[in-house]
Amino acid sequence: MRKILLLLLLFLCSCIPHQFSNQNLTRQEMKIYNEWIYSIRIKNFSQLGEVISRPPGVFQFLFSLTIPIEGGLHYKTHCIYYQVPYKKIIGILKIDELKSAMECPVNSDSDSWLEVQNIKDLRISLESFKLHLIFKNNTHQVDWSFLLPNISMGEFHEKNLYPGMSLLRTTEESFKNINNKYLGRISDRNSTNSAIVCMKVDKGCHVVGEDRCDDCRYGWYQVVDFQCPKGGSHFCGQNHCGEKLEPACPRGAKIITDESLGICQNDLTPVWNAAHILICQ
């Protein structure tokens, strides 16, 4: 009887690390899913279901995702890297988070937002708006599938999973803005990322989405982003152009050189930010 109890105890103990490992993987999967489902863009994606086996022992950049932050008015970037296991070097899937929409560095150079360790035989694929990450964790096969309904797919025609619809990432405040005819607060500033875009233009000078500037509670102002004949994008709120970390004041439309597109206070310089808006720094 004593031998049976000892064998049962050893069996239960051997199951505990596996249970903890599964629970940790589940938490990591849910953390990723709760962010990536809002992604609007995937870049540098080239792996098509093949096991990634080279280069061994070093981190390599796989792809990036552009994700709205809470409120949906600004964006951040997730950079995904993978270290192929080699001898005593373990396999690691690493996700870094950049606080704006910008290009990922080729090499990971920041603290990770999430790491999945002890993995091998990683394969990634993207089909039917689903991103698949398949790998082995220790000896267990893992298959993660993340729905990306907001990204555009198709080589010749851009379309979303639900045409004309997007999954929005809102807070209570931004939800109020959607349902309230009057947009913005008097304290909103571009420097604090609280200003609401009421009319957005792209590099082709097309208006993206709805023009709601007539609904701005405290008026609206124009920023310098693209050299469009009718001006740039508009934000709700009071105009603080030319001040530190605020948009540069628009200059005459006939000015051509980038350095002269906007005006800042004497001790500041106009610089393009990650959203391609001329900011005074």
C-alpha positions in Angstrom: 0.0 0.0 0.0 2.8 2.4 0.9 4.4 1.7 -2.6 1.1 2.5 -4.3 0.8 5.8 -2.4 4.4 6.7 -3.3 3.8 6.0 -7.0 0.6 8.0 -7.0 2.4 11.0 -5.3 5.2 10.9 -7.9 2.6 10.8 -10.7 0.8 13.8 -9.3 4.0 15.8 -8.8 5.0 15.1 -12.4 1.7 16.6 -13.6 2.0 19.8 -11.7 4.7 21.5 -13.9 2.8 20.6 -17.0 -0.4 22.1 -15.5 1.4 25.3 -14.6 3.0 25.5 -18.0 -0.4 25.1 -19.7 -2.0 27.8 -17.5 0.9 30.2 -18.2 0.5 29.6 -21.9 -3.2 30.2 -21.7 -2.7 33.5 -19.9 -0.1 34.6 -22.5 -2.4 33.7 -25.4 -5.3 35.7 -23.9 -3.0 38.7 -23.3 -1.9 38.6 -26.9 -5.5 38.1 -28.2 -6.9 41.0 -26.3 -4.5 43.3 -28.0 -4.1 41.9 -31.5 -7.8 41.6 -32.3 -7.8 45.4 -32.7 -4.9 45.5 -35.1 -5.3 47.6 -38.2 -2.1 46.7 -40.1 0.4 43.9 -40.4 3.8 44.6 -42.0 6.9 42.7 -43.0 5.0 39.4 -42.9 6.7 36.8 -45.1 6.6 33.4 -43.3 4.2 31.0 -44.9 3.8 28.0 -42.7 7.4 26.8 -42.9 9.3 25.9 -39.7 11.7 28.7 -38.9 15.1 27.1 -38.4 17.6 29.8 -39.3 19.6 31.6 -38.2 20.1 29.5 -35.0 20.7 31.1 -31.6 19.9 34.7 -32.5 16.8 36.9 -32.5 15.3 37.7 -35.8 12.5 40.1 -36.6 9.3 38.4 -38.0 6.6 41.0 -38.4 4.9 44.0 -36.8 1.3 45.0 -36.0 -0.2 48.5 -35.7 -2.7 48.6 -32.8 -5.0 51.4 -31.6 -4.5 52.4 -28.0 -7.5 52.6 -25.7 -9.7 55.4 -27.0 -8.8 54.5 -30.6 -7.3 58.0 -31.4 -3.7 57.0 -31.5 -1.6 53.9 -32.3 1.2 51.7 -30.9 3.3 49.0 -32.5 4.0 45.4 -31.6 7.3 44.0 -32.9 7.6 40.2 -33.0 10.9 38.5 -32.8 12.0 34.9 -32.5 15.2 33.3 -31.2 15.7 29.9 -32.9 16.9 27.3 -30.3 20.5 26.1 -30.7 22.4 23.8 -28.4 22.0 25.4 -24.9 20.3 28.5 -26.3 16.5 28.2 -25.7 13.9 29.2 -28.2 12.0 32.4 -27.4 9.1 34.3 -29.0 9.5 37.9 -27.9 7.0 40.8 -28.4 8.2 44.4 -27.9 5.8 47.3 -27.6 6.5 50.7 -29.2 4.4 53.6 -27.9 3.6 55.0 -31.4 3.0 53.8 -34.9 6.6 53.5 -36.1 8.9 51.0 -37.8 10.4 48.2 -35.7 14.1 47.9 -35.3 15.7 44.9 -37.0 17.1 43.8 -33.6 15.1 43.8 -30.3 16.5 46.6 -28.2 13.9 47.2 -25.5 12.2 45.4 -22.6 9.7 42.8 -23.8 6.0 43.2 -23.5 5.7 39.4 -23.5 8.0 36.4 -23.9 7.2 32.8 -24.5 10.2 30.6 -23.6 11.3 27.0 -24.3 9.7 26.8 -27.7 10.8 25.3 -31.0 9.6 24.4 -34.5 7.8 27.7 -34.8 5.6 28.2 -37.8 3.4 31.2 -38.6 0.8 31.8 -41.3 -1.9 34.2 -42.2 -5.1 33.1 -44.0 -8.7 34.2 -43.9 -8.0 37.0 -41.5 -6.5 34.5 -38.9 -2.9 34.6 -37.8 -1.6 31.2 -36.7 1.4 30.6 -34.5 2.2 26.9 -34.1 5.1 25.6 -32.0 6.3 23.1 -29.5 6.6 24.2 -25.8 8.9 21.6 -24.2 7.3 18.5 -25.6 3.7 19.8 -26.1 2.3 20.9 -29.4 0.6 24.4 -29.2 -1.6 26.0 -31.8 -2.5 29.7 -31.3 -5.0 31.3 -33.7 -5.6 35.1 -33.6 -8.5 36.7 -35.5 -7.5 40.0 -37.2 -10.8 41.4 -38.5 -9.6 45.0 -39.1 -6.7 44.4 -41.4 -6.9 44.6 -45.1 -6.2 41.4 -47.1 -6.0 40.8 -50.8 -3.2 41.6 -53.3 -5.4 43.5 -55.7 -8.4 44.6 -53.7 -8.2 45.8 -50.1 -11.1 44.6 -48.0 -11.8 43.8 -44.4 -13.3 40.7 -42.9 -16.6 42.6 -42.5 -16.6 45.2 -45.3 -17.6 48.6 -44.1 -17.2 47.6 -40.4 -14.3 47.8 -38.0 -13.8 46.5 -34.4 -13.3 49.7 -32.4 -11.2 50.0 -29.2 -13.0 52.6 -27.0 -13.0 53.8 -23.5 -15.9 55.2 -21.7 -14.8 58.7 -22.7 -14.4 57.9 -26.4 -17.7 56.0 -26.4 -19.3 59.2 -25.1 -17.7 61.1 -27.9 -19.2 58.8 -30.5 -22.7 59.3 -29.1 -22.4 62.9 -28.2 -22.9 65.5 -31.0 -20.4 67.8 -29.4 -16.8 66.6 -29.5 -13.9 67.4 -27.4 -13.0 69.1 -24.1 -11.4 72.5 -23.5 -8.4 70.8 -22.0 -7.7 68.6 -25.0 -4.2 69.0 -26.4 -2.2 67.3 -29.1 0.8 67.1 -26.7 -1.2 64.9 -24.3 -2.6 62.7 -27.1 -6.2 63.8 -26.0 -7.1 65.9 -29.1 -9.8 64.3 -31.3 -9.2 64.0 -35.0 -12.4 65.4 -36.6 -11.3 65.2 -40.2 -8.4 63.1 -41.5 -6.7 63.3 -44.9 -4.3 60.7 -46.3 -1.2 61.3 -48.5 -3.4 61.2 -51.6 -5.4 64.1 -50.1 -8.5 62.0 -49.7 -10.7 62.5 -46.6 -10.6 59.3 -44.6 -13.9 58.6 -42.8 -16.4 61.2 -41.8 -15.8 64.9 -41.4 -17.2 65.8 -38.0 -15.5 69.2 -37.5 -18.9 71.0 -37.3 -19.5 69.0 -34.1 -16.4 70.2 -32.3 -17.5 71.8 -29.0 -14.6 74.4 -28.9 -13.9 74.7 -32.6 -11.2 73.0 -34.7 -7.7 73.7 -36.0 -5.6 72.4 -38.9 -2.3 70.6 -38.8 0.5 70.1 -41.3 0.7 66.5 -42.4 0.5 66.3 -46.2 0.8 69.1 -48.8 -2.9 69.0 -49.8 -4.4 72.0 -51.7 -7.2 72.3 -49.2 -5.0 71.8 -46.2 -4.2 69.1 -43.7 -6.1 67.0 -41.1 -8.2 68.8 -38.5 -8.4 68.4 -34.7 -11.1 69.5 -32.3 -10.2 72.1 -29.7 -8.3 75.3 -29.2 -5.4 76.0 -31.4 -2.0 75.9 -29.6 0.1 75.7 -32.8 3.8 76.6 -32.6 4.0 75.7 -28.9 6.2 72.9 -27.5 5.0 69.4 -28.5 2.0 71.0 -30.3 1.5 71.0 -34.1 3.4 73.5 -36.2 1.4 76.5 -37.5 0.6 76.0 -41.2 2.6 78.3 -43.6 1.6 79.4 -47.0 0.5 76.6 -49.4 3.0 77.6 -52.1 6.1 76.8 -49.9 7.8 73.7 -51.2 10.7 72.7 -48.9 9.8 70.5 -46.0 11.7 72.7 -43.5 9.4 75.7 -44.3 6.1 73.9 -44.2 5.3 74.9 -40.6 6.1 77.6 -38.1 7.2 77.1 -34.5 8.2 79.4 -31.7 11.7 80.8 -32.0 13.4 78.2 -29.8 11.6 75.2 -31.3 12.0 73.2 -34.6 9.3 71.6 -36.7 9.8 67.8 -36.8 7.7 65.0 -38.4 6.3 62.6 -35.8 5.3 59.0 -36.2 1.8 59.9 -37.5 3.4 62.3 -40.1 2.3 65.4 -38.4 4.7 68.4 -38.1 5.3 68.9 -34.4 7.3 71.6 -32.6 10.2 70.3 -30.6 
